[in-house]
């Protein structure tokens, strides 16, 4: 039997958490619910400085003693990703939990209507950030014999959807990356899981998709399949907090779809 006694397994109250894409949407909601769970050291990563500072100030205001740090960075740049981990470690302590919740600004388009010049950017803007951030955080987690990485992708990774040929490929990349990294990192006590929602109400992505005639018609059908209700940021955050906590200490390499039954 494997000896797990040496695995570093911090509680949410003791952990330093880094959230890529933490300045809005699901990432920001995760930060809010982390504070409610007792987490005191939270880093929010994003590209928009004004929005990031505003988000960090909100998180600090939620409870006394909260250390909420905003770091401006582009996770698609490996040097920026490495700098983030260095800055967070210096300011808040070693990163115990990394949550990658980045979302590229795209509107679903059929492949024959997509400009070929846009394809590399669509793939890279979605898939590269979680890879760079995971690579940057992994050495410290391995050294401490423990850590958690959670990557937020999409059901498009698993279920073919017209208009999501390219974004589906990017999401599938995140999912397979997460599952394979889980196999590589488990011997060092590091757990890696992916969360793949479908539609997420009350987010900028939802408004963008539903504001486009083609995708609105497409996803209106999907909402009718969500017999349990279309997921909201709070739903995603609850699942992510569970996966990040010691309650999920035996769970790694899994892909969970909180989608209200859209693809059940």
Secondary structure, DSSP 4 states (H G I P E B T S, - for coil): ----TTS----TTT-EEEEETTTSHHHHHHHHHHHHTT--EEEEEES-HHHHHHHHHHHHHTSTT-EEEEEE--TTSHHHHHHHHHHHHHHH-S--EEEE----------GGGS-GGGHHHHHHHHHHHHHHHHHHHHHHHHHHT-EEEEEE--GGGTS--TT-HHHHHHHHHHHHHHHHHHHHHGGGTEEEEEE--S-EESSHHHHHHHTSHHHHHHHHHHHHH-TT--EEHHHHHHHHHHHHSGGGTT--S-EE--STTTT-
